[in-house]
Amino acid sequence: MKMYKQLREYLAKSGSISNAVIQYLIWKDKGKDKTYIVFRPNGGSILSSTLGNEYHVLVDFIAPDNDPESIDDLVTNIVDYIMKNQFDECLGSIQVVGAIPTPITTEDSRIVYRLQVSIKHGN
């Protein structure tokens, strides 16, 4: 399974993402009243079959247009979950890179947070 999809499985254990529309690679807007989470690869270290590897995953959190505060709470809950659960048997070590970033807005004024997550997988 691809690392960004594995990260989604890990975050599902938090219980925080069950009400969001989960997407991979590209955000496809299917309604302005929904919360979206988009997972995509974002680089990492040199990959080796004999050494541990570091994968970066970019996770976009897009707020519904009628509730911008909800995305702020969701991102805080996800970051807290990762900080309290920095090791997973399948993934290895998981950390948020750069803390919680400044949110950006879409053309229709919806808030978007872009978290970068580092996963150190293997020996």
Stockholm file with secondary structure:
# STOCKHOLM 1.0

chainA/1-123         MKMYKQLREYLAKSGSISNAVIQYLIWKDKGKDKTYIVFRPNGGSILSSTLGNEYHVLVDFIAPDNDPESIDDLVTNIVDYIMKNQFDECLGSIQVVGAIPTPITTEDSRIVYRLQVSIKHGN
#=GR chainA/1-123 SS CCHHHHHHHHHHTTTSSTTSEEEESSCCCCCTTSCEEEEEEEEESCCCSSSCEEEEEEEEEECCTTCHHHHHHHHHHHHHHHHHCCEETTTEEEEEESSSCCCEECTTCCEEEEEEEEEEECC
#=GC SS_cons         CCHHHHHHHHHHTTTSSTTSEEEESSCCCCCTTSCEEEEEEEEESCCCSSSCEEEEEEEEEECCTTCHHHHHHHHHHHHHHHHHCCEETTTEEEEEESSSCCCEECTTCCEEEEEEEEEEECC
//
